[in-house]
Amino acid sequence: MNGGGTVTRILILYGTTDGHTAKIAGFVADRLRALGAGVEVFNAATSNPDPTAYAGIIVAASVHAGGYQRSVVHWVRAHAQTEVMRGARTAFLSVCLGILEKNPKVMADLTAIKSAFIARTGWTPTQFKIVAGALPYTRYGWIKRVIMRRIARKAGGATDTAHDHEYTDWLDLRAFAEKCYSLWTPKTEPNASCETGSACSCASGAIPMRSRVLARSGGALPG
Ligand SMILES: Cc1cc2nc3c(=O)[nH]c(=O)nc-3n(C[C@H](O)[C@H](O)[C@H](O)COP(=O)(O)O)c2cc1C
């Protein structure tokens, strides 16, 4: 299903340290594909995709010790001046746990992390969304597990290190994907010369009547 528009090609570039942002990137990609977009997903640590082949760009990265993955910063800085990155169809997903604290000081830190990213890369995404991440204790080594448990206790997060804990609001992320799709997909306008109204294929994404007339007449519109 394509909502009456032409297929929009979207690039999702992500950085991850413990795997959760990869899961988020995959989730957004699946939702966009279900809507009819053509989506390709790349890990910035292992790929250097060319953004100019796409109509829309989503970058996702997670916050670790006050900054995003270096591979994401490098890729964004390298491509920040391309037309698509300077255009309106861009979004950044900032994955972190600080958002859960609802603490003004932590929120100010997250804003400073965003500002530092924009200053380092020269790229200002049209949409910027903070997404709550995860505490995958079972994937941490023991030192990281102890440190993260201590941080989580202070922040009011889960301290049961025998299990992984996910805080991502998947419904909200689904709404984000749907918003990107609806803002980024060119719509086929119902044709003014079509008199069959809503039953016409103009509104369903098939070739509009005016185009069919053009095709039949070799390009010249009848007067
Ligand atoms: C070592 C470490 C440092 C972190 N530092 C921060 C931080 O400074 N601010 C924050 O909000 N979240 C921080 N987090 C939480 C991560 O952003 C969160 O766990 C996220 O889901 C990680 O995503 P990833 O699995 O894609 O790397 C940190 C997590 C770890 C393990």
The ligand as an ORCA input file, in Angstrom:
! r2SCAN-3c Opt
* xyz 0 1
  C      28.310      3.069     29.579
  C      26.995      3.739     29.330
  C      26.919      5.118     29.383
  C      25.676      5.762     29.163
  N      25.623      7.127     29.221
  C      24.430      7.737     29.093
  C      24.337      9.166     29.211
  O      25.327      9.874     29.381
  N      23.107      9.723     29.105
  C      21.974      8.974     28.899
  O      20.884      9.539     28.860
  N      22.030      7.622     28.733
  C      23.224      6.999     28.835
  N      23.320      5.636     28.686
  C      22.101      4.866     28.339
  C      22.093      4.448     26.865
  O      21.906      5.573     26.016
  C      20.955      3.427     26.636
  O      21.289      2.266     27.370
  C      20.712      3.086     25.191
  O      19.584      2.236     25.103
  C      21.906      2.432     24.547
  O      21.616      2.168     23.200
  P      22.500      1.138     22.342
  O      22.182     -0.234     22.890
  O      22.050      1.321     20.958
  O      23.933      1.521     22.540
  C      24.521      4.987     28.879
  C      24.633      3.585     28.816
  C      25.838      2.965     29.028
  C      25.922      1.457     28.966
*
